[in-house]
Amino acid sequence: MNKLSVVIITKNESKNIKDCLESVKWADEIVVVDSGSTDNTVDLAKQYTNKVIYNEWKGFAEQKYFAVSQATNEWILSLDADERITDKLKQEIINLDENIADGFEIKRDNFFFGKKIRGSGWGNDFQMRLFRKSKVSVNNRLVHEKFLVEGKVAKLKNSILHYSYTNFEDAFDKINLYSTLEAIEKKNKKKVNAFTIILTPLITFIQPFIFKKGFIDGVHGILISLLNAYTKTQVMMKIWELKRKEQL
């Protein structure tokens, strides 16, 4: 592959950013876009790249697209701070024939409290992360944004390591943020009543735990399914609150 730029967005990622950057220090360019960290994220990032840029937070999609726009190379690898590139994936990317496709989906090996998760829908998690800058856009979502590639898409063989949650404090903080964004996004699309408030969390526990085989991961699978249910409970409650405010 020709020259590669790695782009990462951050805010208060001092626990994660060094290991992330260490795994991609072989890249031709690293771009870190920070939205106002109050810890030492920026100082740590500057140990690996002189391209650490402040950009005011306007949402996940806009921030990621801004990061891509700051890269000077055509080929972009987008990572989150809690992700790592393995040596095998590194070699696959370096030796990649870039004429095969305009974008490559990469599987994520997701870890929850240090355990690699096989079930709960986490075991088959492919994300568009490697792409041509000239061929990519970002869908306009407040949460769970995705890169969209115009052209041919292929998949790589090796995986990104994703260390999602290592403690419940971080998990609950993220759930609170994501559920708020999801509620805003779905306010006009979801009906909320006593029935849906009770049923939706129940379904979102059963689906990953039973139908997506979360049970094969034991206690970890139970906890992931409970967090899914907790997230949807918050989403439904926040939608109800938003609709109520509109009626006052």
C-alpha positions in Angstrom: 0.0 0.0 0.0 1.1 3.6 -0.7 1.4 6.2 2.1 -1.1 5.8 4.9 -2.6 8.3 7.3 -4.1 7.2 10.7 -6.8 9.4 12.1 -8.0 9.3 15.7 -10.5 11.5 17.6 -9.9 12.0 21.3 -11.2 13.6 24.5 -9.7 12.5 27.9 -8.3 9.3 26.5 -5.1 9.2 28.6 -5.8 5.6 29.7 -6.0 4.5 26.0 -4.2 6.8 23.6 -0.6 5.7 24.2 -1.2 2.0 23.5 -3.3 3.0 20.5 -0.6 5.2 19.0 2.1 2.7 19.8 0.3 0.2 17.6 0.3 2.5 14.6 3.6 4.4 14.9 4.7 2.7 11.7 2.2 4.7 9.7 3.4 7.5 7.4 1.2 10.1 9.2 -0.8 10.2 12.4 -3.6 12.8 12.9 -5.1 13.2 16.3 -8.1 15.5 16.6 -8.8 16.4 20.2 -12.0 18.2 21.4 -10.6 19.7 24.6 -9.0 17.0 26.8 -8.4 18.1 30.4 -6.1 15.2 31.2 -2.7 14.5 29.5 -4.1 13.0 26.3 -2.7 15.8 24.1 0.8 15.6 25.7 0.9 11.8 25.2 -0.3 12.2 21.6 2.5 14.7 20.9 5.0 12.0 21.7 3.9 10.2 18.5 2.9 12.9 16.1 3.3 16.7 15.6 -0.2 16.7 14.0 -2.4 17.1 17.1 -5.3 19.4 16.3 -8.0 21.0 18.4 -11.5 21.0 17.0 -14.6 22.0 18.9 -16.9 19.0 19.4 -19.9 19.0 17.1 -20.8 15.3 17.1 -19.1 12.0 16.3 -19.8 12.1 12.5 -18.6 15.7 12.0 -15.5 15.1 14.2 -14.5 12.0 12.4 -15.0 13.6 9.0 -12.9 16.6 10.1 -10.1 14.3 11.2 -10.2 12.6 7.7 -10.0 16.1 6.1 -6.8 16.9 8.0 -4.9 13.9 6.6 -2.6 14.5 3.7 -2.6 10.9 2.3 -5.2 9.3 0.1 -5.4 6.1 2.2 -6.9 6.6 5.6 -7.1 4.2 8.6 -9.6 5.5 11.2 -9.3 4.2 14.8 -10.8 4.9 18.1 -8.5 5.5 21.1 -9.6 2.2 22.7 -8.5 0.2 19.6 -5.2 -1.4 18.7 -3.6 -2.7 15.5 -2.0 -6.1 15.7 1.3 -7.0 14.1 -0.6 -9.3 11.7 -3.0 -6.6 10.6 -0.1 -4.2 10.3 1.6 -6.5 7.8 -1.6 -7.2 5.9 -2.2 -3.4 5.5 1.5 -2.7 4.4 1.4 -5.5 1.8 -2.1 -4.7 0.6 -2.8 -4.3 -3.1 -4.8 -1.0 -3.0 -6.3 -1.7 -6.4 -8.5 -4.4 -5.0 -11.0 -2.0 -3.5 -11.8 1.6 -2.4 -12.5 0.6 1.1 -11.8 -2.3 3.5 -13.9 -3.5 6.4 -11.9 -4.8 9.3 -13.2 -7.2 11.9 -13.0 -6.1 15.5 -12.1 -8.5 18.3 -14.1 -7.0 21.2 -12.9 -7.3 24.8 -15.1 -6.7 27.8 -13.4 -6.5 31.2 -10.3 -8.2 29.6 -12.2 -11.1 28.0 -12.6 -11.6 24.3 -16.3 -11.8 23.6 -17.5 -14.4 21.1 -21.3 -14.0 21.4 -23.8 -11.1 22.0 -23.3 -10.0 18.4 -19.8 -8.9 19.2 -18.1 -11.8 17.5 -18.9 -10.8 14.0 -18.2 -7.0 14.2 -16.9 -5.7 10.9 -16.3 -1.9 10.5 -15.3 0.3 7.6 -12.0 1.6 8.8 -9.5 1.6 5.8 -10.5 3.7 2.8 -9.6 6.2 0.1 -10.1 9.7 1.3 -11.6 10.8 -2.0 -14.2 8.0 -1.8 -15.5 8.3 1.7 -18.3 10.1 3.6 -19.9 9.7 7.0 -23.6 9.1 7.5 -25.4 11.8 9.4 -26.1 10.1 12.7 -25.7 11.4 16.2 -24.5 8.0 17.4 -23.2 4.8 15.8 -21.9 6.8 12.9 -20.4 4.9 10.0 -18.0 5.6 7.1 -19.6 5.1 3.7 -17.4 4.3 0.7 -18.4 5.0 -2.9 -16.9 2.1 -4.8 -15.8 -1.4 -4.3 -15.6 -2.7 -0.7 -13.6 -5.7 0.5 -12.7 -7.3 3.9 -9.3 -7.8 5.5 -8.4 -11.1 7.1 -6.9 -9.8 10.4 -8.6 -8.0 13.3 -8.5 -4.8 15.3 -8.4 -5.3 19.0 -11.1 -3.3 20.7 -11.0 -2.8 24.5 -14.5 -1.5 25.0 -15.0 -1.4 28.8 -12.6 -2.1 31.7 -14.8 -0.7 34.5 -18.5 0.1 35.0 -17.9 3.8 35.7 -16.8 4.3 32.1 -19.6 2.0 30.8 -22.3 4.0 32.6 -20.8 7.4 31.4 -20.8 6.2 27.8 -24.3 4.7 28.1 -25.6 8.0 29.5 -24.1 9.9 26.5 -25.1 7.4 23.8 -28.6 7.0 25.1 -29.2 10.7 25.1 -28.0 11.0 21.5 -30.1 8.0 20.5 -33.2 9.5 22.2 -32.8 12.8 20.3 -32.3 10.9 17.1 -35.3 8.6 17.5 -37.7 11.0 19.3 -40.0 11.4 16.3 -39.7 7.7 15.2 -40.5 5.8 18.4 -43.8 5.5 20.2 -43.3 5.4 24.0 -45.9 4.1 26.4 -45.9 1.8 29.4 -45.9 -1.2 27.2 -42.8 -0.2 25.1 -40.9 1.1 28.2 -41.2 -2.4 29.7 -40.9 -4.5 26.6 -38.0 -2.9 24.8 -35.4 -3.4 27.5 -36.6 -7.0 27.9 -36.2 -7.7 24.2 -32.8 -6.1 24.1 -31.6 -8.4 26.9 -33.0 -11.6 25.3 -31.8 -10.8 21.8 -28.0 -10.7 22.5 -28.1 -13.2 25.3 -30.2 -15.9 23.6 -30.4 -15.3 19.9 -26.9 -13.9 19.5 -25.4 -16.5 21.9 -24.3 -14.2 24.7 -24.6 -17.1 27.0 -21.5 -18.7 25.7 -19.5 -16.0 27.4 -20.9 -16.7 30.8 -21.1 -13.9 33.3 -19.5 -11.5 30.7 -22.4 -12.3 28.3 -25.0 -11.7 31.0 -23.4 -8.3 31.9 -23.3 -7.2 28.2 -26.9 -8.1 27.8 -27.9 -6.3 31.0 -26.0 -3.2 29.7 -27.9 -3.4 26.4 -31.2 -3.5 28.3 -30.1 -0.7 30.6 -29.1 1.4 27.6 -32.5 0.9 25.9 -34.3 1.7 29.2 -32.5 5.0 29.3 -33.3 5.7 25.6 -37.0 5.0 26.1 -37.2 7.1 29.3 -35.4 10.0 27.6 -37.6 9.9 24.6 -40.6 10.0 26.9 -39.1 13.0 28.7 -38.4 14.8 25.4 -41.9 14.2 24.2 -43.4 15.4 27.5 -41.4 18.7 27.3 -42.8 19.3 23.9 -46.3 19.1 25.2 -45.8 21.5 28.1 
